Amino acid sequence: MEIKINLPELSLQNTKMQNILFDFISKYVSLSEDEKQAMVALDIFRSVEKGTVLLSAGETSNEGYFVLKGCLRTYYDIDGEEKTTAFYTEMEGITPNCVLTKAPSEYYVATTEDSIITVSNPDMEKDMFEKFPKFETICRLLSEELLAKQQIDFDQFKTSTPEQRYQEILQKRPGLIQRVPQHQLASFLGITPQSLSRIRARIFEKKS
């Protein structure tokens, strides 16, 4: 994983990202200054360049990721063709299955934009839980929200057409359409880029 270091802007950027993370956590629990400093001391913030593969299929990893700025993508390589399964943007996290199963990953995790993320592992989390039990509450709440969202997304994907899926993105994640390449978005929808272009044309005609 390529990480930008020794840049004067990075320290200021990290401080800004720390505050963004603290603001997000404050929606769930309040943090004391000691708890905030404990998080900063973990050195979990990373600046990652666009196109960086954080995890490859066949590798094992103990790291989970949380996006403060940017976009991560999960995808499979099937006979040389990438099949995108999810995009993770600001204030969304992913713990690869291999962290839990201890088996090699079946998919890839990569950045689609220059990103700032946090990187953590179970040992780090366990240590934090013992020192500050409040963090366990945060992780539990986030995990419950993530599981619920994944189930809803899966159900909608299985029961909707590609055009309905695209309309759903337009309604709930409009910014994503401008942020990821069309071929990756088409792959995520389960269609070809050409089919995606036709869907966009039909939607434009209806609006006109």
Secondary structure, 3 states (H helix, E strand, C coil): CCECCCCHHHHHHHHHHHHHHHHHHCCCCCCCHHHHHHHHHCCCEEEECCCCEEECCCCCCCCEEEEEECCEEEEEEECCEEEEEEEECCCEEECCHHHHHCCCCCCEEEECCCEEEEEECHHHHHHHHHHCCHHHHHHHHHHHHHHHHHHHHHHHHHHCCHHHHHHHHHHHCHHHHHHCCHHHHHHHHCCCHHHHHHHHHHHHHHHC
